[in-house]
Amino acid sequence: MNAIDLEVTYRCRPQIAGGLNTNGGLTPLSRPSSTTPEPLDTRRGFFKSAGFFETPAYRRSDLAPRGRLMGPAIVQEQPSTIVRYPGQNRMVDGYLNIEIDVGQA
């Protein structure tokens, strides 16, 4: 088998959820929501400290800015999955970052 040299050039265009403000910082998205999206499905999850739960699974792209979910919950997207333990509070901030309050879980 012969080795070959390969040079790859690519371009990427980053997307910023809220856009830039006049100070060069990020502007949060302005579509707040207090509604919880419909889960994709429900899975039986085991949590060592709490046992088995029927656990709703959500697509991350369906979560709205400033929306909240109470655990247990599964949040999935292409490269990763976030598991929420029972009683943990989760919020999506205005920049679509997921914040998890682990509390006493």
N, C-alpha and C positions, 0 to 999 in steps of 0.2 A: 504494500500500500504506500503510495507516495503522498507526502505532505504538500499542502499548497498554502501560500500566503493569501490571506483574505483581509481586505480593508473594508470596513463598514462605516458608512456615514448616515446619521439619522438626525432628524429634527423633532423636537417635542415642543408643545405649546402648553404651558401650565394653565390650569383654570383655577381661579380664585373664587370661592363661593360667594362672598359678599362684594367683592370689588375693592378698589383702593379709594381712600378718601383724599381730601385736598392736602392733608399733612403727610401723605405717603403711607399711612397705616391702613389696615384692613377695615372695611365697613361691614358690620354684621348683616346677615340677611334679614329682611323685614317682614317675613311671613310667619309670625308666631302662630303656634297651634297648641291647643290644649287637648286635642283629640289623639287617641291612640289608633294607629293603623290596624287593619285586620291582619292577624298573623297568617303566615304562609301555611303553617300546619302546627300541630301539637305533637311533642315528643316526650316520651317518658324519660325524665332525667333523674339521676341519682346525685344527691348532695350529701357528703359524708356527715355533716352536722345536722342534717334535717331529714334524710331519707329520700324516698321516691316522690316525685312530683310530675304531674302532667304539665309540661313546660311549653309555652307558646314560642314559636320561632318567627322572627321578623326579618325582612330584607332591610339592610341599613339604608338603602336609597329611599325607602318609604317613610323614614323617620323625619319629621319636620323640625326646623329650628325651634328651640325652647320647648319641645315636646318632652313628656316624661313617661317612663315605664317603671313599674314596680317588678322586682324579681319574684319568682324565678322567670327568666326570659333568656332566649338565645337571639343574638343579633348577628346575622351573617352577611358577608359580602365576599367577593371573589377571592381576595388573598388571605382573609382571616375570619375568625368567628369569635364573638365575645359572649361569654357565659355569665349570666347574672344570677347570683345566689338568691334564695328566698329572702325577702325583706330588704334587699339592696335597692336603693333609689338610683335611677339613671336618668340623665337629662342630656339632650343635644343642645349645645349652646348656639349662639347666633352665627358661628362660623362653621357649624356642622361637626364640631369636636364632640366626642362622647365623654361626659363626665360621670364618674361612678362614685357614689357615696357608700363606702363599704360598711360604715357603722360598726355594729357588733357582730357581723355575719361570721 
